[in-house]
Amino acid sequence: MRVFLAGATGALGRSLVPLLVQAGHEVTGTTRSESKIAELRAAGAEGAVMDGLDAASVQAAVRAARPDVVVHQQTALGDGMGDLKRIDKGFHATNLLRTEGTDHLLAAALEAGATRFVAQSYTGWPNARIGGPVKTEDEPLASPPPTGAVEALRAIQYVEQATTGTSGIDGLALRYGSFYGHGTGLTGDVADLLRKRRLPIVGGGTAVWSILHIDDAARATLAAIEGGAPGVYNIVDDDPAPAADVLTTLAAAIGAKKPLRLPARLARPLIGEFGVTFMTALRGSSNAKARRELGWKPEHASWRQGFYER
């Protein structure tokens, strides 16, 4: 198949392009920088410079590629957890890519005759913070959203609804957990904060986190490109667990001291209500649907070993 990968030089794109090429697909990958075209060609893909928020730029790139499948992996997120007190501000550009950028890609896909569309979404803090510790795709998202994340949640809901609800397109929205592995936040900036003992466990670290290795995310995306019914899928490993366990194990894996601990009342002025929620109240996610309907399972079944193997 001809696959158009928007956002091909991000962390997931770098893992996905070689998989697509090895599977025999013709890949056109986009980047915002001319300097990264050589990287894409070296990986076996054609490169295209594209501005995901410019409808004409998107239409021209997609039209030239004549894809069967369009894959939306565009974000504007750097490594790390960012400013937990100002999530909507930090996610502003990504929110636009998940709303306007999705519209541009879907319109271009339809115009070019593509019939399948796979988009990046996210699971973790968007889950409702009531009921059991692990959520499926059928359960509601947070209402109201965590303080400071109203626009970010709205953008996540938009990309999912547009992807799965556009006539003429088989759309799959993949709710990835938080990534670890090469070029990702947990084993990048978060690990650096742990080394410096600047990331304490807040309020007991009772939030349930769902994460996965970046290479497993790429393999799941390949599975969604090649098959599976339209819909929303959680893409996480097999081991949702308390934040305290995740951070303590990551610290040990990188040779850092155990994280400090901080009561929620003292942390709130520093990291805001969202930050406290992130550490104390999140629910994890089940990957049962992706295993069943995409035929995918994570090769790194648990971060408990994956942190040491990365």
N, C-alpha and C positions, 0 to 999 in steps of 0.2 A: 504494500500500500504506500501511497504518498502521504507523508505525515508532515504537517506544519506545526512546529513547536515554538510558540511564542514565549520568550523568556528562556532561551536555550543555554545561556551562560550563567544562570544562577546555580545555586548549590544542587538543586534537584536536576536541572537541565544537564549539568555536567555528568551526572550519573546516568541519566536517561538516554542521551544521544548515543553512546556506545552500544547500549542494549538494543536500541532500535536498529542501528546499522547491522549489528550481529544477527538480528532476526530477519534481515533481508529487506527492510523498509527503505524507501527513498525519503530522506529527511531534509527539510529546509528548516533551519533554526534561526531565530531572530535575536538580535542584540541591539542595544541603543548606541553602541560604540563601534565605529569602523575598525578600531584596533583589535577587536575580538573576532573578526571574521576569520583570521588565520587559525585561531583555536578551533573554530567549528569545522573548517576544512580538514584540519589535521585529524579530527575525530571521525571524518567520513561523511560529514553533512555539508550541504550548501548553506551559505550564510546570507542573511539579509539584514540590513540596518532598518529598524522600524521604531516609530514612536507610537506606543500603544494607546495614547490619548489623542492621536490625530487620525481621524476617520479615513482621510485620503491616503495617508501613509499605510495604514492597515490594509485597506482595500487593494492598494497596488501590490503589496508584498504577498498577500494571499492569492490574488489573481495570478501572479506570476508563478506561484508554486503549484497551482491546480491540485490542491490536496483532496484526498479522500477523508482524512481525519484532521481536525484542528484541535490542538492541545494548548490550553491557557494556563501557563505557569508564571505569569507576570506578577511580580510584587516589587515594592520599593523598600523592603526591609533589610536592614543590616543584621549582623550577628547580635546575639544577646537578647535580653528581655526588654530593653528599652526603658523609658521613663514610665513606671507603673502608675504614676499620678496623672499622667497626661496621655493616655492610650489613644484617644481620638486624634490628638494633635500629631503624635508620632506615626499614626497609621493613615494620615490624610492622603498621601499619594497612593498608598496601597488601596485605600477605600475607593479612590477614583478608578483605579485599574480594575477593581472588582465590580464596578458599576458601569461607568462610561466605557472602560476598556472591554468589558464583556460584551456590551452592545455592539461595539465596533467589530469585534471578532466574529460574533454571531452573524451580523449582517454580511460581512465579507465571506464567511463560510457558505452561507446560503447562496450568495451571488456566484460563488465559484463552483457550486455543485457538491460541496462536501456534505456528507450525511451523518457524520459522527463528531461529537464535540466532548472533550474531556477537560474539566476545569478543576483548578485547585481551590479547595475550601479548607476549613480548619475545625478541629474538635478539641475540646478542653474547656476553657473558660466559657464558651458559648452554651454548654450544657446547662439545663435547669439544675439549680442547687437544692433540690428537694428529692426525697425518696432515696432509693438505693445508691450504692457507690459507683455503679457502672451502668452506662446508658447505651441503648441501641439507637439506630437511626429513626425509629418510629416514635421516640419520646420527644416531648417539646423542648425547645431551646429556652434559655433563660428569659423570664419575663417578671419584673423588668430586668434589663441587662445590668451587669455590674456597673457601679458608678464610674463615669468617665469613658465608657465604652459603647455608648448608644450608637454612634455612627459606624463604629467598627462592626458591631453585630448586624446592623442594618445592611452593610455592604456584604457580609457573609451570607445573609439570607437572600440578598438580591442575586448574587452569582449562582447560588443553588437553584433558585426559582427560575431564573432566566435560562440556565443551562438545561434543566429538566423539563421546562415548559414551553419551549420554542417549537412550533409546528414545523415538520420536515427535518428535524434534527433528533438523532438518538443521543441524548445528553446524559453524561455521567459526572456528578460532582463528587470529588474525593476529599473527604474530611481527614486530612493528615493530622496526626498528633505532633507534638514538638519533636524536632529533628535532633539527632546527635550523629556524629561522624564528621568526615572531612568537610570543612567550610560551613559548619552550622553553629547555632547559638549555644547549645548546651555544652559542647566540647570546645567552644571558642571563648566568647566573652564571659559566659557563666563560669566556666572552669577557671578563667583568670581571676574573677572575683572571689572564688573559693580559695585560690592560692593566696590571695591577699587578705583572706578572712574578712571580706567586705560584703559577704552574702550570708546573713544569719538565717537560721530556721525560725520562722515567726509563728507564734501561737501554737507551738507543738508540731507544725508542719503536717496538719491532718488532712489537707486537700489531697484528693486522689488525682494523680497525673497519669496520662497516657502518652507514651513517647514511642519513637521507632528510629531505626537506623536509616540514614538517607538512602542507602542502596536498596533497602527493602521498600522504601517509598517509590523508588524508580521502578522496581520490579512490579509493584502493584499498578503503577501507571501504565506500564507495558501491557499488563493483563487487561486493563480497562480499554486500552486502545484496540486490542485484538478481539475482545469479546465481553460478554456480560450484558445484562439488561439495563436499559436506562434507569437512572435513579441516583440516590445519595448513598455513599459508602464510607464507613469509618475505616481509616487505614492507620492502624496502630499495632504495637506488638502484643504479645500474649499476657503481659504482666502489668496491668494498672496497679499503682501502689502509692502509698503516702509520700508526699513531697519530702518529708524528713528522710525517708529511706533512700529516695533517689539522690538527694544532695549529699547525704553521708557516704553513700557508695561511690558517687562520682569523685568526691574529695579523696577517698582512699585510692581510687584508680589512678588519680593524677599525682599521688604522693603528697597531698595537702593535709593539714591538720583537720580534725573534725570541725564542722561549722559551729560558730557560736549560736546561742539561742537567745531570742528576744521576745518578751511578751507583746501581744498584739497591741495593747494600749500605748506602748512606747514606740512601736514601729509605725503606727498609723500616721503620725505627722510626717514621717520620712518617706513612706511609700504609698500613702493614700489608702482609700477604702478598697480600690481595685487590688492593690498590692497585698493587703491583708486577706482579701477574698482568695486571691491566687494561691496564697500559702495555706489557707485554713478551710476553705469551703468548696473547692471545685469537685466535680464528679468526673470519673474516668469514662472510657468508651470501650465497647465490645467490638471485636473484629469478626464476629461470627458470620455476618452477612457477606463480607468480602471473601472469607474463606469458602463459603458455600457457593456463591454466585459468580465470583471471579476466578475461582480455582487458585487463589493466592494464599500463601502463608509466609510469615516472616522467617527468613533464614536466621536472623538474630532474634530468637524467640523472646529473650528477656534482656533488658539493659543491664541486669546484674552481671551477666557475662560480657555483654556487648561493650560496656565501658572499658573493659580490659582488653578487648580484641580489636578495638577500632583502629 
